[in-house]
Amino acid sequence: MSPQHEPVPVVLAGARGHGHWHLANLRRLEASGPVRLAGVCELTPLDSAELEGFGTVVQGADLDALLAATGARIAIVCTPIATHAELALVAARRGVQLLLEKPPAPSYAEFRRLADGVAAAGVACQIGFQSLGSHAVPAIRELVADGAIGELLGVGGAGAWVRDEAYFRRVPWAGRRRLDGVDVVDGALTNPLAHAVATALALAGAPRAEDVDRIETELLRAHAIESDDTSAVRILTTAGRQVTVAATLCAERAAEPYVMVHGSRGRITFWYKQDRVLLQRAGHGPVETVHGRTDLLENLVAHVTDGAPLLVPPDATGAFMRVVEAVRCAPDPVELPEEFRRTVRGEGGPRRTVPGIDALVDRSAETLSLYSELGAPWARRAGAVVR
């Protein structure tokens, strides 16, 4: 931020749950100068301990009124998925710039309403795919453009995470496809491991909705929930490349998620939470690098104050939203038969695992295959739904 700029006033809508991360980030940025937390929109106000380190913070449950009272220039929306579009448009109508948590909306129609609304209002909207702020992303694109791994063939994504049964009880919408007749679409691919999908599409050069030709899904569940917790998707881009992502919340052991870029003469693996890149190619030894990262709120502030380009505008997530729509419109996830799942006790209580899923997730990223194509007997019933 240039010395002449005053701290930008920010309102945070949704300060609990994942909102705690935004609160901590705001505390960090307020200490260094670019922003000032002006307001918090929550149904239950935060207490003094939760707001420790901040100055005067106005609180309320009405976002529109809070934006008016604080004069906020930026709103962070980190509320339940089904409320994203409406709250974002409340801010946009007041001319307030936006950082909107992912997924931006539970359906493609809602996404278009959101994107068209913020464009008409003339405000910036940054979608919270933090992995796309990694400096590894342009570095990988440059390697591919320079022919480091030959011709780009496709991109695979892998996410093997552990979530206990309590995870799906933490909020009313967790593990739901719909709630009270409203779309939620909270599944492994669309929410917890959404970064794998969005990052894979970005590295395939297919971030926009119009870059997608067709989508195949395999959606399953081991937990007693509505949504998928073990899933695979294949996206065929209009350039003829394949993007696959295999994801599970029922891993036997938690692993770092990654994206693997396949070329005709090598491959690049990107562990996106660590900003770590491994280049492997014929005739050369492996090269590992670790990259920096631009915080998306800092980038939005720089956009507001100095005109810096946004890293993740809505258009850059259109292909991801096509995947969300394919998941939304697919038949309900198939329950894994009892013989293919286990209940084990973890640190947070009981959780479900799928024996062998960790290796299948890795093989999917390596071969650009769906679970059914890898011979998983439980995947045959899920079928591959084409959209």
Buried (B, 14 or more C-beta within 10 A) or exposed (E): BEEEBEBBBBBBBBBBEEBEEBBEBBBBBBEEEBBBBBBBBBEEBBEEEBBEEBEEBBBBEEBBEBBEBBEBBBBBBBBBBBBBBBBBBBBBBBEBBBBBBBBBBBBBBBBBBBBEBBBEBEBBBBBBBBBBBBBBBEBBBEBBEEEBBBEBBBBBBBBBBBBBBEBBEEEEBBBBBBBEEBBBBBBBBBBBBBBBBBBBBBBBBBBBBEBBBEBBBBBBBBBEBBBBBBBBBBBBBEEEBBBBBBBBBBBBEEBEBBBBBBBEEBBBBBBBEBBBBBBBBEEEEEEEEEBEBBBBBBBBBBBBBEEBEBBBBBBBBBBBBBBBBBBBBBEEBBBBEEEBBBEEEBEEEEBBBBEEBBEBBBBBBBBBBBBBBBEBEBBEEBBBBEB
